[in-house]
Amino acid sequence: MLISSDISQNLTTQQLVKIWAERYKPQISFSAQHHFASDALLHLISPEGRRETVAKLHRSLIELNCEYAASKASELYECIPSATSPSEITSIVQCTVEIYLNLLEFYKQPSYLLTDTLQNSKGDRDLRLVGLSNTDLIKLASFIEPLLLEYQERHQISDDWAKLGFLTTHFNFSNVALLENLNAAEQIFVRPYFKFLEEQVALPWLRVCEAASMHELSSPAFQIVQHMLPEVEAISHRVYMNLLRQFPKTTTRRGRLDHPSVKHSCLRDLDMFQAYLWLCVLQGNLAPIEDELVRLCTMVMPRVGATWEMTAVWNVLLVAEIMSRTWMSEQRFLKPYTNGLIRAFERSQSQFVVES
């Protein structure tokens, strides 16, 4: 779902797009800033530097890594034949390769900026990384979304939740494999683009931003979402740590809960649950959770080793963490939606147990 130019000028939409864009700010630690020379970082985001980075990720390399990622994803979803037939895997890989090639073409366009700040005590320049602007993010979304929609329609993925789960995992594995072909400094700037691509498949951020256009700045629903959206990643991290404490020995098909790849997937999915919750709040109904999120989870989670017990606790912990960060008036407003989230999964328990 693309944000039209008219809607993107809406004040409420602009506010949420700005928050959304913060997710794709390049992450570089304080120690790493002093490890990489300022001039080297400046070169990497120059037109020449971007072309050099993209040249490393040429078509044949992308094909090889996407085929490897598809093979790994197929093993994970081997009990879903419709998602992993050999002919369809080949077609999915071909589509994925084209999406990455287009994404990397977009990467060549200047967007991220490095801004000089005051010299530090050693006389070196400290550089501040600035992420995508609202305009850049909308351009990137508008550039990638049609490719993903065509991809999903070609493989009827929109109506097959098992395939959607497979697709998300495939992009996750592909991202990891492709980034290993870049050096640490290059990864700083490419990783946000790959993160954006993976999240475009799984998280309805565009729909959340578009739903905001139906509200005034003073709308209680909008104000709650504006307040909570910057907290999404912190909430997910806290809930994940609580899950680790409650399920220390739980092992999924991808490994233990504390395995880096499982942690990544858990954090992304916790972000996804919140995105669907805020979409419901802005739409004023529970349809996105009941008709989409629950269907996706009942189809995919048992097959990757997520138990009903853990999923139920996941929801309770998530709701508790969200409520702990809201004001009393917000809690009263949110209760129909948070209670609805928990009830929707409770109603699906029998199906979940049968599928697992």
Secondary structure, DSSP 8 states (H G I E B T S, - for coil): ----HHHHTSHHHHHHHHHHHGGGS----HHHHHHS-HHHHHHHTSHHHHHHHHHHS-HHHHHHHHHHHHHHHHHHTTT-HHHH-HHHHHHHHHHHHHHHHHHHHHHTS---EEEEEEE-TTS-EEEEEE---HHHHHHHHHHHHHHHHHHHHHTT-TT-HHHHHHHHHHHHHHHHHHHTTS-HHHHHHHHHHHHHHHHHHH--HHHHHHHGGGS-TT-HHHHHHHHHGGGHHHHHHHHHHHHHHH-TT-EETTEETTSHHHHHHHHHHHHHHHHHHHHHHHHTSSHIIIIIIHHHHHHHGGGGT--HHHHHHHHHHHHHHHHHTS-HHHHHHHHHHHHHHHHHHHHTHHHHHHH-
